[in-house]
Amino acid sequence: MDIITRVETTATIHRVISARTCHALLPNGKEIFGTIQKELPDFPLVEGAQVRVRMHVCDFSYGEMMGAV
């Protein structure tokens, strides 16, 4: 059986920091630091927008943004 190391959910962009980084809110209200990985194409970060986020199961303070919902 495979051990799950990453989980995916949605988040709402709360504050844009740069073209590839932001603070976002998870559905439970927790604020995370989100980034767009350099391997992925840029997509616009707009406050209030919903994004797909992948997080490591050991660290729910950081998420890799995978794209807009």
C-alpha positions as CSV (number, residue, x, y, z in Angstrom):
1,M,0.0,0.0,0.0
2,D,1.3,3.5,-0.9
3,I,1.7,6.1,1.8
4,I,0.1,9.4,1.0
5,T,2.6,12.3,1.3
6,R,0.7,15.1,-0.4
7,V,-2.9,16.3,-0.3
8,E,-4.8,18.6,-2.7
9,T,-7.5,21.1,-1.8
10,T,-8.7,24.5,-2.9
11,A,-7.7,27.8,-1.4
12,T,-8.8,31.4,-1.8
13,I,-6.0,34.0,-2.6
14,H,-6.0,36.4,0.3
15,R,-3.0,38.7,-0.5
16,V,-0.7,38.7,-3.6
17,I,3.0,39.1,-2.7
18,S,4.5,38.7,-6.2
19,A,3.7,37.2,-9.6
20,R,4.4,33.7,-8.2
21,T,3.7,34.0,-4.4
22,C,0.7,34.8,-2.2
23,H,-1.0,34.2,1.1
24,A,-4.1,32.1,0.7
25,L,-6.9,30.8,2.9
26,L,-7.8,27.2,3.2
27,P,-11.5,26.2,3.5
28,N,-11.1,26.0,7.3
29,G,-9.7,29.6,7.4
30,K,-6.0,28.7,8.0
31,E,-3.7,31.1,6.1
32,I,-0.9,29.5,4.1
33,F,2.0,30.7,2.0
34,G,1.5,29.7,-1.6
35,T,3.8,29.5,-4.6
36,I,3.7,28.7,-8.2
37,Q,6.5,26.2,-8.9
38,K,9.0,27.2,-11.7
39,E,8.1,24.1,-13.6
40,L,4.5,25.3,-14.1
41,P,3.4,28.1,-16.4
42,D,2.4,31.4,-14.7
43,F,-1.3,32.0,-14.1
44,P,-2.7,35.3,-12.8
45,L,-2.9,35.6,-9.0
46,V,-5.9,37.7,-8.1
47,E,-7.1,38.4,-4.6
48,G,-10.4,36.4,-4.0
49,A,-9.7,33.8,-6.8
50,Q,-9.9,30.1,-6.0
51,V,-6.8,28.0,-6.8
52,R,-5.9,24.3,-6.5
53,V,-3.2,23.7,-3.8
54,R,-1.0,20.7,-3.1
55,M,0.4,20.5,0.4
56,H,2.7,18.0,2.2
57,V,1.0,16.1,4.9
58,C,3.6,17.2,7.4
59,D,3.4,21.0,6.7
60,F,0.1,22.7,6.2
61,S,1.6,26.2,6.3
62,Y,2.8,26.0,2.7
63,G,1.1,25.0,-0.6
64,E,2.1,24.6,-4.2
65,M,-0.5,26.3,-6.3
66,M,-1.4,24.1,-9.3
67,G,-3.8,26.3,-11.2
68,A,-7.0,28.2,-11.0
69,V,-10.3,26.4,-10.1
